[in-house]
């Protein structure tokens, strides 16, 4: 392995599967000058037929499509990048490698919904502090999607301004089975 390794900045699409299921960010690290590894710590058992797609920024056709494989406890994907494509890369992790790349607005909307689901789960589990953080993330993502009405609604829930939110929900709605068995947010 060479002494110096090129770094490639990468953006993961907000609607990547791991981001919709939990609040974790995949890691990207160079393995050599032209090989890179994407790692999802602790996700080896959850990657049945998941794919990493790599795009050159602004392109709609993937530069690389590789499966995520189990490596110990982690899910890992390796891909090669030609030096001509070392501009900023965009990546997503999907369960259908043939689905079209989401537009930025659709990706933000999907991620906003996922953040709202995580917030509701956290409220039912009684963690109002983290729930508020997720509601605020949902607000920001709805704004990114251009949906001011839903952004305002998420903000109102985060601030406890809507009837039936936060403490009232926690006492009325117990956790559901998926809250107790799902991935940690």
Secondary structure, 3 states (H helix, E strand, C coil): CCCCCCCCCEEECCCCHHHHHCCCCCEEEECCCCEEEEEECCCHHHCCCCEEEEEECCCCCCCEEEECEEECCEEEEEEECCHHHCCCEEEEEECCCCCCCCCHHHHHHHHHHHHHHHHHHHHHCCCHHHHHHHHHHHHHHHHHCCCHHHHHHHHHHHCCCCCCCCHHHHHHCCCCHHHHHCCCC
